[in-house]
Structure formats: C-alpha cells, structure tokens
Amino acid sequence: CMRVAEGQASLLLRVSRRFAVPLGAAMIATVYAQALWGIVPRVRDPVSRLLAVGMDPVVGDIEALRTQNHAAAVLTTGYVLTGWLSFYMPSHPPVVQVNERFRYLDEPLPDRNLFEGPLLYVTEMRNDESALLAMRFADVTPLAHLTRIRNGATIDEYAVYRVSGIK
C-alpha cells in the first residue's frame, strides 16, 4: 500500500514538473492578451480599469461639457480619476481633488479665484460625493452619466455635475 502511494506521488511530481512552466506561460499569455486586446468579450476585468482602457471617449465628453459650461476647472473626489483627467484632458485644465488634501501636501493650494466661476465635478458613480459639494457650493446640477466600455462590457461609470456659487 505504501509503495503504491509513493508511486502515485512520484508520478504526480513528474507530471507537475513537466507542465508547470508551460501552464504558467500559457496563463501569463492569456492575462496579457486580455489586458492588451480584450480577447474575452463582455468581461469586466480589473486590468482594463487600471490601464484606463476606454478613457479617451469619456474624457472627450467631459471636455465638451467643460467647454459648453465655461468651466474653469474640473473637481474630483478620487485620486486615480484626478490623475487620469490631469493626463488625458486635451486642454489640460486644472484638475483639483477636493477631498484627501493630505495627498498634495507639497503642492500649493489652488487659487481661490479658480472656484469663483462654474466648475465641473466628475466622479465614479460608486464614489459619488456630490452631497459633500452641495455643502460647499450653492448650485450642484447633474449634467451627464458617462460609461467607459470595452468590447460591450462596462468598465466604469461616471457622473458629471456643474457646480457654482462657492459658499
């Protein structure tokens, strides 16, 4: 009984050694292919979200809303979204994260005059803090609901508000 168990363990060990590297390489190739080309349609994968896949159309819509509303800057309440908008917006308006100011200790505070005119507030739907802005601005008006999509799958959803009248 002991020799049979040792023989099976030895066989399992040999098979595992033989297929470990090819199986690992195939798994890595599949993950990279999904990240780069989205080979599996209609899958909400975290890699697409982290790589800002589909961000260009969303940023184009935000830029159009900013121009239409004569917004001097874009407000956010998310660190990642602040970075994406700062990088991807073609006109490079000021993008200010209004919460978590501890992230920007070495950066000077935004000029108060920036907040005098109309602004846009852009947020991920799951992190919408428009109630926070309603305490700081007299007018917080919903403008749009934008969706970031890849191969038919929703990666993320955004709400855009027009804010004005700093308190």
N, C-alpha and C positions, 0 to 999 in steps of 0.2 A: 504494500500500500504506500509506503514511504517512497519507494523508487518511482512509482507511477506519478506521484505528486511532484517529485523532483524533476522528472522528465517533462511534465507539462509546464512547470515553471521555467525550465531551460528553454523549451520551445517558445514560450511566450516572450522570454527575454530576447531570443534571437530575432523573432518577428518584429518586436518593438524596436530593436536596434536597426533593423533593415529599413523600416518605414518611417522612423521618427523624423529624419531630415527631409525626405520628400514630402511628407504630410505637412510639416511645418512650413516648408517653402510654398506649397500649394495654398495654405491658409493665408500666409502673408500676401501672396499674389492676389488672392481674392479680395482681401481687405483693401489693398492699394487700387485694384481695378474698380471697386465700388466707390472709393473716395475720388478717383480721377474721372471716371466716366459714368458712374451710376448705373452699372450693368443690371442690377436688380431694380426694376421699375416699381414705383409706388411704395417705396420703403423710406420711412423717416429715420435716416441714420444720423447718429450724432456727429460723425465726421463731416458731413455736408454742412451741418450747423456751425461747427467750429472753424471750417475753412471759408466761411462766408459765401458759399455757393448760392447763386441766385440773388445776390445783394444788389447787383447793378440796376435791375428794373425797379427795385424798391427805392433805391437812392435817387433814381431819375424821377420817380413820382414825388418823393419828398422835396427834391429840388424845385419841381414845378409848383408844388404847394407853397414853398417858401417864396418863390418869385411872385405868385399870384397874391399872396397875403402881405407882401412887402416886409417880411420878417427879417430882422437884423441878425438873428442868431437862432440856433437850434438848442433846445434844452433836452436833457435826457436824465434818467434816473438809473442807468445801467452802465457799468464800467466798459463792458465789451462793446455795447452799442455806441458809446461815446467814441471809442477808438475806431470802429468801422466807419461811422459818419465823418469823423475827422479826416480819415484817409480817403474814403470813396467819393465824398461830395465834390462835384466838379468845380464849384465856385469857392470851395473852402471857407464857408462862413464860420464864425466862432461856434464851437460846439461845447456846451457847458453842462457838466454833470452837477445838478443842483443838490444832490444828497451825497453822502460819503465824501465830504470835502477832505477828510484825512488822507485820501489817495493823492491829493495835489498840494501837499504842504510846501513844496519848493516852488510852486507856481504862484505868481501873484493873483490876487482875486480879480475876477472880471470887472471891468469898468461899470459903475452903476448906470451910466448913460446907455449902456447896451440894453438894459432892461426897460427903458422908457417907452420904446415903440412896441409894435406887435412882434411876437416870437412864436416859434413852433415848438411844441413839446412832442417828442417821439419816444415811444416806449414799446417794449414787447407786451403783448396782451396779458401774459401771465404775471407781469411785474408792473402793471398799471398803477401808478401813484398819482393820478390826476387829482385825487382828494387833497393830497399834500400841496399841489399847486393852487388849488382853489382857496387854500388858506393864505397864500402869498400873492395871488393875483385876483383882481376884481372880475375878470372875464376868462373863463376856460371853456372853449367851444370845440366840440368834436368835429373834425374835418374829414377824416378818412380812416378806413380799415384796410391795411395793405397785407398781402400774403406773399411770402417767399416760398417758391415752388421749385422742385426738381423732379423731372420725369413724372409729373402728376401727383407727387407726394408733397404735402405741406411741411415745410421745414420749420417755419416760424411765422407768427402773425404779429402785426404792429398796429398800434393806434396812433393817430396824429391829431393833435389838438392845436388850436390857435389860442395863445394866451396873451393878455394885455392888462394894463392897469395895475402896475405893481403897488402893493399895499405898504 
